[in-house]
């Protein structure tokens, strides 16, 4: 017994194709999808750049904290030594350590605050605020706070 397949082709009636409305809607959907993908990449790149600025500002603030930690403060010496004074650490402006070319230098300003927490035992609080600007979005501040006891 031999079976044979019938090969029948269904012919579409003349003029059967996509309508103009279908083409316009599919083009709009494709445009929205492509714009969303591009917006996502731009947002991710902007956020990554902001993170780099923030990390660089944090590094500058940490350098200032390390300067405070390295200052001599010995209450048991004669005469007592206290280099841990606000006047020894004025407001300073530094360049953020980020990749740059040409004139896209970003400056950061360090403000230091020193306050006595207690006198017995002697303890001081050190606060460093690093203020920096990111594009046209305004000023941002990285703050580091630590405590310091005198040298032993």
N, C-alpha and C positions, 0 to 999 in steps of 0.2 A: 504494500500500500504506500502510495506516495502522496505526501501532503505538500501542497504548494501554498506559499504565502501570496496573499494578494497585495499588490503594491498600489495602493490607491493614495493619491496625493490630494489633500484637501486644498483646493484653490481658494484664496481669499478673494472676496469680491473686489473689483477695481475701486481704488480710492481708500482702501482700509489701511490706515496708518495712525500714528499718534496725532492727537488733536493739538492745536496751538495752546490750549489751556494746560494740557498735560506737560508739554514742553516747558512752558513758563514756570509751572509749579516745581518741576524737577530741577530746573536751573536755579530757582530761588532756594530750594533745599540744599543744593550743592554749594551755593554761595554762602549760606548761613553756616554750613558745616566747615567750610574752608576758613571763613572769618573767625569762627570759634577756635579752631586749631591755631591760627596765627596769634590770636589774642592770648591763648594759653601759653604759647612760647614766649611772647613778650612779657607777660606777667611773671613767668618763672625766671626770666633773665633779670628783670627789675628786682625781684625779691633776692636773687642771688647777689646782685650788686649791693643792695642794701645790707645784706649780711656781711659782705666783705668790709664795708665802711664801718659797721658796728664792731666787728672784730678788731679792726685797726684802731678804732677809738678806745676800745677796752684795753688794748695793748699799751696805748699811750698813758691811760689812767693807771694801769698797773705799774708802769715805769715810775710814775710819780709816787705811788705807794711804796715802792722799793726804795726810793730816795728817803722817804720818811723813816722807813725801817732801818736804813743805814745811818741815820743821824745819831750822834752820841747824846745819850741822856743818862747820866749817872748821878743819882741823888746821894750816894754814899761817899763820893769823892770829896776832897777838900781842895779848893772850893768846888761846890756842886757844878756839874756841867750839864747844860740844857740847850742843845742845838735844835731841839724840836719846837721851834717857834714859827708862827705863821709868817713873820717877816723874812725868814730864811727861804720861804717857798712862795714867791710872788706868782701872780697870774701869768701864765705863759701861753703863747700861741705856737702850735707845731703843725707840720704837714702830716696828714694821714698817710700811712705807709700802704698805699694801694697802687696797683699798676696804673700808670698814666702816660700820656704822650701829649706833648705840647703844653697847652694852657689849662688842662683840666685838673689843676691842683686843688685839693680840698684841705682847708685849714680846720683845726680843732683847737678850742680854747679850754685850758685846764684851770678850774677854780678849786682851791684847796681850803678846807675848813678844819681847824684843830680845836678841840674842846676838851676840857678836863672832865673826866667822868667821876673820879674820886681822888682824894688827897691821901687817904690812908686805907689801903695801899695805893700808891700813885698809879693812876691809869688815865690814859688819854685816848680820845676817839679821833680817828683820822678819816676824813671824808674827801674824796676827790670826785669832782663832776667834770666830765669831758663833754663839751657841747660842740656839735658838728652839724653841718647842713647837708641835706640829701636832695639833689636836684631842685625842683621847685616845690617840694613838699614841706619845707619848713625846717625848723631846728629839732634835733634829737639830742638826748642826754644819756650818757652812760655814767652810772654812779657806782663807786666802790667805797665801802665802809669797812674799816678794820679798827682794832684796838691795839694799843702799844703800852707796855710796861717799861720801866727804866732798865738800863743795863745792870747786870748783876756781877 
